[in-house]
Amino acid sequence: MKIRFAVLLSLWTIGIAGQQAGININRLKWIPDSHLFWVNESDGIQIYNPDSLNSKKLILTADQINTSGLTTGIENIVWNQNRTKILVYTNSFRVWRAKTKGDYWYYDLKTGIGKQIGKGLESSSLQFAKFSSDSKYIAYVSKHNLYLEDLGTNKILPLTKDGTDRIINGTFDWAYEEELGVRDGFDWSPDSKHIAFWRTDATKTKFHLLINNTDSLYPFTKAVEYPKAGESPSSVKIGVIDLSSKKTVWMNIPGDPANNYIPRMTWAGNTDVMVFQLNRLQNEGHFYLCNAMSGHATNTHNEKVENGWIQPFNPLDWDAPWWRWTQDGKYFIRTQEKEGWLHIYKVSRDGKEEKILTPGNYDADLSAYDATTGDVYFEASPYDATQRYLYKTNINTADSIRVTPFIFDGTNNYSFSPDGKYARHFNANIHRQFNVRLVHLPDHKKIYPLQADQFNDPMLPFNLEKFKVTTVDGITMDGIMAKPKDFDPGKKYPLFFFVYGEPASAVANDLPNFNGHIASLIPRGYIGIAMDNRGTPVFKGTAWRMSIYKKIGVTNSRDQAMAAKEILKWPFIDSSRIAVYGHSGGGAMTLNLLFRYPEIYKTGIAGSPVTDQHFYDNIYTERYMGLPQDDPEAYKQSSPITFAKNLQGNLLYLHGTGDDNVHYKNGENLFNELIKNGKMFQMMIYPNRTHGINEGEGTTQHVRNTFIKFIEEHCPPGARAVEKS
């Protein structure tokens, strides 16, 4: 039910700097523990060193790849510790959201000779393969069991044997992956004598059945273990396998495993594992330092949030590091919502010392750490929540310095090398073209490309501008507005709102873009607006983000509606032609706006929405709403279906029946409520399509055509002359 900012950035950058001659820095992938990066080019795999980009090293030729028998293309590379051997990931398939199972090919870079690993196991079933530090072994997951492969003898040894569709070793069930941001569920100890792994017991988790009516003579179902709000989570525990004895020691972490979460785990040296545990309500977190030999767990550090939640990832950027060990493992750094802001803290290994590294009235989102200098990089924007800038402080000080040059005003996002010395810098501003650059840090010196940065008009078919609007409740919201090129302030235009509004994403970013569906309509004579209400993950402090606790669907929809009322006062807005669109969480917002504020919103398109809070998964929903059995009224008031009887305008509902995220069940329950109350609506249901409704020949164009046809019929385009009184 989320739109992730970093994913959108990667999509928007494709084809910009990467089309220039030379290195395609959009495709660069950093090599662990260094600032080297590799690119898959026509002649083979090339390694580049940003210290001297003129020299590159061809480590594996296209002929060597073909000779080994690999023909399906290189999707990723896993490196051994001294960069003499690699695993090539290929032929992958989606598990849930991501393509995390496939085939791996092993190459010795000294000889160029390669071979497929995991032979004898099911094709495209291997997950998260990685080398031991001595490069003698590879461990991986296949069909929910961990395996060890000896590179010298090719012998494959199962390390776990109880894996089934419900007992999951080394990876996770649907809810953990989707809502806690974890997929790879095991890790070698630094000395490669042990492997720590998650074991998920989903045997008590109920199945949600997806029905396929099209791919066989008789319908069949696909079962997804899916714990819904109010249902207990899958039971999870951490085990450590001793590779000499092949025995597993279970970490003795306090608490009921079926009523707690373990979203993060990492080695803390060769003998200890640091584990972070969240309680069921996700408002208390506990760090445990676990002895890998005995399983004894020592509670070292605790966190607690009142009337809110602890994010199991960085709330402003899911892909940023969640904690980093520093100073030879004596301390770690991480972000916490504390004292009204998201700040970075340095915490001692034993939890007895805690120091804030980013004091002040602003939010700081941890980005990278340079172990050689002690520099801590973070993104912040003390003066404009629609923008982002890179800053740095130091592990031994609390002085912050802006790193992003002032010429790059707007939204700045960084993909750091693992050692924090370089980064791919993405810059965007609604008034100019994108810039994608490779920079050295901390001086922010541009390394590549050689061409000058672009500060020209983005050449969009519409104009973009930013605005602020203050509601009757005293809430000031940031917004982005798109206007036709031939905009005439003396005429009235139909208005199209693009919404999301939940804690997983923001929409009013300083990007030269607008929602793809709506963007094509703006030149035909529409105004497009996107605003971020309270509860969205923007740089406005903890109170802003936590204000929708137990009020999803209530507070956020009121903010949007009250802001819309102010906007409707603008002289160039035609209040009789007001449309709204959102997908997933934005689809739920669309329904809430149509049902709760029918006097404002005349037409709406809801894509794959949650219609009743009880129907979504427990991790996401309970994080923001608490348990339904504890506060049933909060769930009722937060659910669009409760207010469906108020529909007055035009509704188009879009959903795929194969959606494993927001189930099609949401649609049919809403349809029954609308039918019961005599409410007319339209729906377009896509067989077996998942949450994004994009699989299958012709689907994307069909969705677009359906979208445009509905809007043009019910919210006609074009400016109209102001009627004279």
C-alpha positions in Angstrom: 0.0 0.0 0.0 3.1 2.2 -0.4 4.8 4.4 -3.0 8.5 4.4 -2.1 10.4 7.6 -2.8 13.7 6.0 -3.7 12.1 3.6 -6.2 10.4 6.6 -7.9 13.7 8.4 -8.1 15.4 5.4 -9.8 12.6 5.3 -12.4 12.7 9.0 -13.1 16.5 9.0 -13.5 16.6 6.3 -16.1 17.6 7.6 -19.5 18.7 11.1 -18.4 22.5 11.1 -17.6 22.7 7.4 -18.6 22.1 8.3 -22.3 25.3 10.3 -22.5 28.3 8.7 -24.1 30.6 6.9 -21.7 29.7 5.4 -18.4 26.1 4.8 -17.6 26.1 5.9 -14.0 22.4 5.1 -13.7 23.4 1.5 -13.9 26.4 1.6 -11.6 26.4 -0.7 -8.7 28.7 -0.2 -5.8 31.2 -2.9 -4.7 31.0 -3.7 -1.0 33.5 -2.0 1.4 34.9 0.3 -1.2 34.0 3.1 -3.6 34.6 1.0 -6.7 31.6 0.2 -8.9 30.8 -2.1 -11.7 28.8 -1.7 -14.9 27.6 -4.5 -17.2 28.8 -3.3 -20.7 28.7 -4.8 -24.1 32.2 -6.3 -23.8 31.7 -7.7 -20.3 31.7 -6.6 -16.7 33.8 -3.5 -16.1 35.1 -2.1 -12.7 35.6 1.6 -12.4 37.4 3.5 -9.7 36.1 7.1 -9.2 39.6 8.1 -8.1 40.6 7.7 -11.8 37.7 7.1 -14.1 39.9 7.1 -17.2 41.1 3.7 -16.3 38.8 0.7 -16.0 39.2 -3.0 -15.5 37.5 -5.7 -17.5 37.0 -8.5 -15.0 34.9 -10.9 -17.0 34.5 -10.8 -20.8 31.3 -11.4 -22.7 33.0 -14.5 -24.3 33.9 -15.9 -20.9 30.3 -15.4 -19.8 28.9 -17.2 -22.9 31.5 -20.0 -22.7 30.3 -20.8 -19.2 26.8 -21.3 -20.5 25.2 -18.3 -18.9 22.8 -16.9 -21.5 20.0 -15.2 -19.5 21.7 -11.9 -18.7 23.4 -10.4 -15.6 21.0 -8.9 -13.0 23.4 -8.5 -10.1 26.8 -9.5 -8.8 27.8 -10.8 -5.4 31.5 -10.3 -4.5 33.8 -12.2 -2.3 35.9 -10.3 0.3 39.0 -9.8 -1.8 37.2 -9.3 -5.1 38.7 -12.3 -6.8 35.5 -14.3 -7.2 31.9 -13.4 -8.0 28.4 -14.8 -8.2 26.3 -13.6 -11.1 22.6 -13.5 -10.3 20.3 -14.2 -13.3 17.0 -15.7 -14.5 15.1 -14.3 -11.6 11.5 -14.4 -10.6 9.3 -12.3 -8.3 8.5 -13.7 -4.9 6.2 -10.9 -3.7 7.3 -7.4 -4.7 10.9 -8.1 -5.8 12.7 -10.6 -8.0 14.5 -12.4 -5.2 14.8 -16.0 -6.5 16.8 -17.0 -9.5 20.0 -18.8 -10.6 23.6 -18.0 -9.5 26.8 -18.6 -11.5 30.2 -18.7 -9.9 33.3 -17.2 -11.6 36.9 -17.3 -10.6 38.1 -13.9 -11.9 41.7 -15.2 -12.1 40.8 -17.8 -14.7 37.5 -16.5 -16.0 36.1 -20.0 -15.7 32.5 -20.1 -14.5 29.9 -22.7 -13.4 26.3 -22.7 -12.1 25.9 -23.4 -8.4 23.0 -25.1 -6.8 22.8 -27.8 -9.4 20.3 -30.4 -8.5 18.0 -27.9 -6.9 15.0 -26.5 -8.6 15.8 -23.9 -11.3 15.5 -20.3 -10.3 14.9 -21.2 -6.7 18.1 -19.8 -5.1 18.0 -16.7 -2.9 20.6 -14.4 -1.4 23.7 -16.4 -2.2 26.8 -15.1 -0.5 30.5 -16.1 0.0 32.2 -17.1 3.3 35.1 -14.7 4.1 37.6 -17.4 3.1 35.7 -17.8 -0.2 35.6 -21.6 0.2 31.9 -21.8 0.6 28.7 -20.3 -0.6 25.4 -20.2 1.4 22.0 -19.6 0.0 18.3 -20.3 0.5 16.2 -22.6 -1.7 12.6 -23.4 -1.1 12.8 -22.1 2.5 15.9 -24.0 3.5 19.5 -22.9 4.0 22.2 -24.7 2.0 26.0 -24.7 2.1 27.9 -25.4 -1.1 31.6 -26.3 -1.1 33.3 -24.6 -4.1 36.1 -27.1 -4.2 34.1 -30.3 -4.2 30.7 -28.9 -5.5 29.1 -30.8 -2.6 25.8 -29.2 -1.4 24.8 -29.6 2.3 21.4 -28.6 3.7 21.8 -26.6 6.9 18.1 -26.7 7.6 15.7 -29.4 6.7 12.3 -28.3 8.0 11.5 -25.7 5.4 8.0 -25.9 3.9 5.6 -23.3 2.5 4.8 -22.4 6.1 8.2 -22.9 7.9 10.5 -20.3 6.3 14.3 -20.3 6.9 16.5 -17.5 5.7 13.8 -15.4 4.3 10.3 -14.2 5.3 6.6 -14.4 4.8 4.5 -11.8 2.9 3.9 -9.4 5.8 7.5 -9.2 7.0 8.8 -8.5 3.6 6.2 -5.9 2.7 5.9 -4.0 6.0 9.3 -4.5 7.7 11.4 -4.2 4.6 13.3 -7.4 5.0 14.0 -10.1 2.4 17.5 -11.5 2.9 17.2 -13.5 6.1 20.6 -14.8 6.9 24.2 -13.6 7.4 27.7 -15.1 7.7 29.7 -14.2 10.9 32.8 -12.2 10.0 35.1 -15.3 10.5 32.7 -17.5 8.5 32.4 -20.0 11.3 28.6 -19.4 11.9 25.5 -18.3 10.0 22.8 -16.4 11.8 19.3 -16.6 10.3 15.6 -15.8 10.8 13.1 -18.7 11.1 9.5 -17.8 10.5 6.7 -20.2 11.6 3.6 -19.3 9.6 1.7 -22.5 10.4 -0.9 -20.6 12.4 -1.2 -17.7 10.0 -4.3 -17.9 7.9 -4.3 -18.0 4.1 -5.9 -15.5 1.9 -7.0 -17.2 -1.3 -6.6 -15.4 -4.6 -9.0 -16.9 -7.2 -7.8 -17.4 -10.8 -10.7 -17.8 -13.2 -8.9 -17.5 -16.5 -5.9 -19.8 -16.8 -7.6 -23.2 -16.7 -10.9 -24.8 -17.4 -11.8 -24.8 -13.7 -10.9 -22.0 -11.3 -8.0 -22.5 -8.9 -6.7 -20.6 -6.0 -3.3 -19.2 -4.9 -2.8 -19.2 -1.2 -1.0 -16.3 0.5 -0.2 -16.5 4.2 -1.5 -13.1 5.3 -2.1 -12.0 8.9 -4.8 -9.4 8.8 -5.3 -6.7 11.4 -6.1 -8.3 14.8 -4.6 -11.6 13.8 -1.4 -12.7 15.6 1.9 -12.3 13.6 3.9 -15.3 12.4 6.2 -16.5 15.0 9.9 -15.5 14.3 13.1 -16.5 16.0 16.8 -16.1 15.4 19.1 -19.2 15.1 22.9 -19.4 14.7 24.3 -22.4 12.9 27.8 -23.6 14.0 29.3 -24.8 10.7 31.8 -27.2 12.3 29.1 -29.1 14.2 26.1 -28.2 12.0 24.1 -27.6 15.1 21.8 -24.6 15.6 21.7 -22.5 18.8 18.5 -20.4 19.2 18.8 -16.9 20.6 16.9 -16.7 23.9 15.2 -13.4 23.3 12.5 -12.6 25.9 8.9 -12.3 24.9 6.3 -14.3 23.0 7.6 -14.7 19.4 4.0 -14.7 18.2 3.4 -11.2 19.7 6.7 -9.5 18.8 8.6 -8.7 15.7 12.3 -9.0 14.9 12.8 -6.6 12.0 16.6 -6.2 12.2 19.6 -8.4 13.1 23.3 -8.1 12.4 26.6 -9.6 13.6 28.4 -7.6 16.3 31.8 -9.3 15.9 32.4 -13.0 15.6 30.6 -14.1 18.7 27.7 -11.8 19.2 24.5 -11.0 17.3 22.7 -7.7 17.8 18.9 -8.1 17.5 16.2 -5.4 17.5 12.8 -6.5 18.7 9.5 -4.6 18.4 6.4 -5.3 20.5 3.1 -6.1 18.8 1.9 -2.4 18.9 5.3 -1.3 17.6 5.7 1.5 20.1 8.4 -0.2 22.2 11.8 -1.4 20.8 14.5 -3.5 22.5 18.1 -4.1 21.5 19.5 -7.4 22.5 23.1 -8.5 22.3 23.0 -12.2 21.9 25.8 -14.6 22.4 26.0 -16.8 19.3 27.4 -19.8 21.3 25.0 -19.9 24.2 22.0 -18.0 22.9 22.0 -15.8 26.0 20.4 -12.4 25.2 21.3 -9.2 27.1 19.0 -6.2 26.8 21.3 -3.2 26.1 19.0 -0.4 24.9 15.3 0.4 24.8 13.1 2.9 23.0 9.5 3.9 23.6 7.0 6.2 21.8 3.8 7.6 23.3 0.8 7.9 21.0 2.8 6.8 18.0 5.1 4.2 16.6 8.7 3.2 16.1 9.5 2.8 12.4 11.4 -0.4 11.7 13.2 1.5 8.9 14.1 5.1 8.3 10.6 6.8 8.1 11.8 9.4 5.5 13.7 6.9 3.3 13.2 3.2 3.4 16.5 2.5 1.6 18.7 4.5 4.0 20.8 2.5 6.6 18.9 1.7 9.8 21.9 1.5 12.0 25.6 1.5 11.5 28.4 0.1 13.7 31.1 2.6 14.4 34.5 2.8 16.1 35.3 -0.9 15.8 31.9 -2.0 17.0 32.0 0.0 20.2 29.1 2.2 19.2 26.3 2.3 16.6 24.4 5.2 15.1 20.8 5.2 14.2 17.8 7.6 13.8 15.1 7.9 16.4 11.9 9.9 16.7 12.8 11.7 19.9 12.2 15.1 21.5 9.9 16.1 18.7 12.2 15.4 15.7 13.8 12.6 13.8 17.5 12.7 15.0 20.6 10.7 14.7 22.0 9.2 17.9 25.3 7.5 18.8 24.6 4.6 21.2 27.3 2.5 22.9 27.3 -1.2 22.4 26.2 -1.8 26.0 23.5 0.9 25.8 24.9 2.9 28.6 25.9 6.0 26.5 23.7 7.9 24.1 24.6 11.1 22.3 22.6 13.1 19.9 24.6 14.0 16.7 22.0 16.3 15.1 20.6 18.6 17.8 18.2 21.3 16.7 14.6 21.8 15.5 14.8 19.8 12.3 14.6 16.2 11.0 17.7 14.3 10.0 17.6 11.2 7.9 20.7 9.0 8.1 22.4 8.4 4.7 25.9 7.2 5.1 29.0 6.8 7.4 32.7 7.3 6.5 34.6 5.1 9.0 38.0 6.7 8.2 36.9 10.3 9.0 34.0 9.6 11.3 31.7 11.7 9.1 28.0 11.0 9.3 26.0 12.1 6.3 22.3 12.8 6.5 19.5 14.4 4.5 17.5 17.3 5.9 15.7 20.5 4.9 15.3 23.0 7.8 13.3 25.5 5.6 11.3 23.7 2.9 9.7 20.3 3.5 9.3 19.6 -0.2 13.1 19.6 -0.6 16.1 17.6 0.6 19.7 18.5 1.1 22.8 16.6 2.2 24.5 17.6 5.5 27.2 16.1 7.5 28.3 15.9 11.1 30.9 13.8 12.8 30.8 10.9 15.2 32.8 13.0 17.7 31.0 16.3 17.3 27.5 17.7 16.9 28.3 20.4 14.3 26.3 20.1 11.1 27.5 21.4 7.8 25.5 21.6 4.6 27.2 19.5 1.8 24.9 20.0 -1.1 25.9 23.2 -3.0 23.3 26.0 -2.9 23.1 26.0 -6.7 21.3 22.6 -6.4 18.1 23.9 -4.8 15.3 21.4 -4.8 15.2 17.7 -4.0 18.6 16.0 -3.7 19.0 12.2 -3.3 22.2 10.3 -2.9 23.3 6.7 -3.5 26.5 6.4 -1.4 29.4 4.1 -2.0 29.8 1.8 1.0 32.8 3.6 2.3 31.0 7.0 2.2 33.7 8.6 -0.2 31.5 9.0 -3.3 27.9 9.1 -4.2 25.6 9.3 -7.2 23.8 12.6 -6.8 20.3 13.1 -8.1 19.0 16.7 -8.2 15.5 17.8 -9.2 13.6 21.0 -9.2 10.2 21.7 -10.6 11.7 24.5 -12.8 14.5 22.6 -14.5 15.8 19.3 -15.9 17.1 16.5 -13.7 20.8 16.3 -12.9 22.5 13.0 -12.2 26.1 13.2 -11.3 28.9 11.2 -9.6 30.4 13.3 -6.8 33.3 13.0 -4.4 32.6 13.7 -0.7 32.7 15.7 1.4 33.7 18.4 -1.0 30.9 17.5 -3.4 33.3 17.7 -6.3 31.8 16.5 -9.6 33.6 13.5 -11.1 31.2 12.5 -13.9 29.8 13.3 -16.4 32.1 15.8 -18.1 29.2 17.8 -19.5 27.9 20.8 -17.7 25.0 20.4 -15.3 21.6 21.2 -16.7 19.6 24.2 -15.4 17.3 24.6 -18.3 13.5 24.4 -18.5 12.3 20.8 -18.0 10.3 21.2 -21.2 7.1 19.8 -19.8 3.8 20.2 -21.6 2.6 22.2 -18.5 3.9 24.6 -15.9 4.6 23.7 -12.3 4.6 25.9 -9.3 4.7 25.4 -5.5 2.2 26.9 -3.0 1.2 26.7 0.7 -2.4 26.7 1.9 -3.6 27.1 5.5 -6.8 25.3 6.6 -9.5 26.4 8.9 -7.8 24.1 11.5 -4.6 26.2 11.3 -2.7 23.4 9.4 -0.4 24.7 6.7 0.2 22.2 3.8 2.7 22.3 1.0 1.4 21.7 -2.5 2.6 21.4 -6.1 0.3 22.8 -8.9 0.4 22.0 -12.6 -1.2 24.4 -15.0 -1.7 24.3 -18.8 0.9 26.3 -20.8 -1.9 28.5 -22.1 -3.4 29.1 -18.6 -5.7 32.1 -18.5 -6.3 33.5 -14.9 -9.5 35.1 -16.2 -11.1 31.7 -16.8 -12.2 28.8 -14.7 -10.6 25.4 -14.9 -11.5 21.9 -13.7 -9.3 20.8 -10.8 -7.7 17.3 -10.5 -6.2 16.3 -7.1 -3.6 13.6 -6.9 -3.5 12.1 -3.4 -1.8 9.6 -1.2 -1.8 10.9 2.4 -0.6 7.9 4.5 2.7 7.4 6.4 4.5 5.6 3.6 4.8 8.3 1.0 4.7 12.0 0.2 3.6 13.5 -3.1 4.4 17.2 -3.0 8.1 16.8 -3.8 10.2 19.3 -5.7 10.3 17.1 -8.8 9.8 18.2 -12.5 6.9 15.7 -12.8 3.3 15.0 -12.0 1.3 11.9 -11.7 1.5 10.0 -15.0 -2.2 9.5 -15.5 -3.1 13.1 -14.7 -0.2 14.7 -16.5 -1.6 13.7 -19.9 -4.8 15.6 -19.0 -3.4 18.9 -17.9 -2.6 20.2 -21.4 -6.2 19.6 -22.3 -7.3 22.2 -19.8 -7.0 20.9 -16.2 -5.3 22.2 -13.1 -3.4 19.4 -11.2 -2.7 19.6 -7.5 -0.8 17.3 -5.1 -0.6 18.2 -1.3 0.9 16.5 1.7 -1.3 16.3 4.8 -0.4 15.5 8.4 0.8 12.0 8.7 2.9 12.0 5.6 6.7 11.3 6.0 8.0 14.8 5.4 10.5 17.0 7.2 8.0 18.6 9.6 8.7 17.0 12.9 7.4 14.0 14.9 4.0 15.7 15.8 3.2 16.1 12.1 4.0 12.5 11.3 2.3 10.9 14.4 -0.8 13.1 14.3 -2.8 10.4 12.5 -2.2 7.7 15.1 -5.4 5.8 15.3 -6.9 8.3 12.9 -5.9 7.1 9.4 -8.7 8.1 7.1 -9.9 10.7 9.5 -7.2 13.4 10.1 -5.6 13.0 6.7 -8.8 13.2 4.7 -9.9 16.2 6.7 -6.6 18.0 6.0 -7.0 17.4 2.3 -10.7 18.5 2.3 -10.1 21.6 4.3 -7.2 22.6 2.1 -9.4 21.9 -1.0 -12.0 24.3 0.4 -9.4 27.1 0.5 -8.3 26.3 -3.0 -11.8 26.4 -4.3 -11.8 30.1 -3.3 -9.2 30.8 -6.0 -10.9 32.6 -8.9 -9.7 30.3 -11.6 -11.1 27.1 -10.1 -14.4 25.7 -11.3 -15.9 24.2 -8.2 -18.4 22.2 -10.2 -15.6 20.2 -11.8 -13.5 18.7 -9.0 -11.8 15.3 -9.5 -9.5 13.2 -7.3 -7.4 10.2 -7.9 -5.1 8.0 -5.8 -3.8 4.4 -5.8 -3.4 2.0 -2.9 -3.3 4.3 0.2 -4.2 7.0 -2.2 -7.2 4.9 -3.4 -8.4 4.8 0.2 -7.9 8.5 0.5 -10.0 9.0 -2.7 -12.8 7.0 -1.3 -12.7 8.9 2.0 -12.8 12.2 0.2 -15.8 11.2 -2.0 -17.7 9.7 0.9 -16.9 12.1 3.7 -16.9 15.4 1.7 -19.3 14.9 -1.2 -19.9 18.6 -1.3 -16.4 19.1 -2.5 -15.3 16.2 -4.6 -17.6 15.4 -7.6 -15.6 12.7 -9.4 -13.0 10.2 -8.2 -11.0 7.3 -9.3 -9.8 4.8 -6.6 -7.1 2.3 -7.6 -6.6 -0.8 -5.5 -7.8 0.8 -2.2 -8.2 -0.5 1.3 -11.9 -0.1 2.0 -12.0 -1.5 5.6 -9.0 -1.3 7.9 -9.7 -4.8 9.2 -8.8 -6.2 5.7 -5.2 -5.0 5.5 -2.2 -6.7 7.1 -1.5 -6.6 10.8 2.0 -5.1 10.7 1.1 -1.9 8.8 -2.4 -1.4 10.1 -1.7 -2.1 13.8 1.4 0.1 13.7 -0.7 3.2 12.9 -4.1 2.1 14.3 -3.4 -0.2 17.3 -5.3 -3.5 17.6 -8.9 -3.6 16.3 -10.0 -5.5 19.4 -8.7 -2.7 21.6 -10.4 0.1 19.8 -13.1 -1.1 17.4 -14.6 2.4 17.0 -11.3 3.8 15.7 -11.3 1.1 13.0 -14.8 1.9 12.1 -14.3 5.6 11.8 -11.1 5.1 9.8 -12.6 2.8 7.1 -14.0 4.3 3.9 -16.7 1.6 3.7 -18.4 3.1 6.9 -19.2 6.3 4.9 -20.0 4.7 1.5 -23.7 5.6 1.9 -22.8 9.3 1.5 -21.5 9.0 -2.1 -23.1 11.6 -4.3 -20.6 12.0 -7.1 -19.1 9.8 -9.8 -16.9 6.9 -8.7 -14.6 4.6 -10.8 -13.1 1.7 -9.0 -10.0 -0.1 -10.4 -8.6 -3.3 -9.0 -6.7 -6.5 -10.0 -8.1 -9.8 -8.7 -4.6 -11.1 -8.2 -3.6 -8.4 -5.8 -1.7 -10.1 -2.9 -1.2 -6.7 -1.2 -4.6 -5.0 -1.0 -6.9 -7.9 -1.8 -9.8 -7.6 -4.2 -12.0 -8.6 -1.3 -11.9 -4.9 -0.4 -13.7 -4.1 -3.6 -16.5 -6.6 -3.3 -17.3 -5.6 0.3 -17.5 -2.0 -0.8 -19.7 -2.9 -3.8 -22.2 -4.6 -1.5 -22.4 -1.5 0.7 -22.8 0.8 -2.3 -25.5 -1.5 -3.8 -27.3 -1.7 -0.5 -27.5 2.1 -0.3 -28.6 2.5 -4.0 -25.4 4.2 -5.0 -24.4 4.1 -8.7 -20.7 3.6 -9.5 -18.5 2.1 -12.2 -15.7 -0.5 -11.8 -13.0 -2.0 -14.0 -11.7 -5.2 -12.7 -8.5 -6.7 -14.1 -8.2 -10.5 -13.9 -5.1 -11.8 -12.1 -3.3 -8.5 -12.1 -1.4 -7.6 -9.0 -1.3 -4.4 -6.9 0.1 -2.2 -9.7 -2.4 -3.4 -12.3 0.4 -3.6 -15.0 0.8 -7.3 -16.0 -0.6 -8.7 -19.3 -0.6 -7.5 -22.8 -2.4 -4.1 -23.3 -3.1 -3.6 -19.5 -1.3 -0.4 -19.0 -2.8 1.3 -22.0 -6.3 0.0 -21.1 -6.0 1.4 -17.6 -4.9 4.8 -19.1 -7.8 4.8 -21.6 -10.3 3.9 -19.0 -9.0 6.6 -16.7 -9.1 9.3 -19.3 -12.5 8.3 -20.7 -14.1 8.4 -17.3 -12.6 11.8 -16.3 -13.5 13.5 -19.6 -17.1 12.3 -19.3 -17.6 13.3 -15.7 -15.2 16.2 -15.3 -14.9 17.7 -18.8 -11.7 19.5 -19.8 -11.1 23.0 -20.8 -11.2 26.5 -19.4 -14.6 28.3 -19.3 -15.3 31.9 -19.3 -16.4 33.4 -16.0 -20.1 34.1 -16.0 -20.9 37.7 -15.5 -23.4 38.5 -12.8 
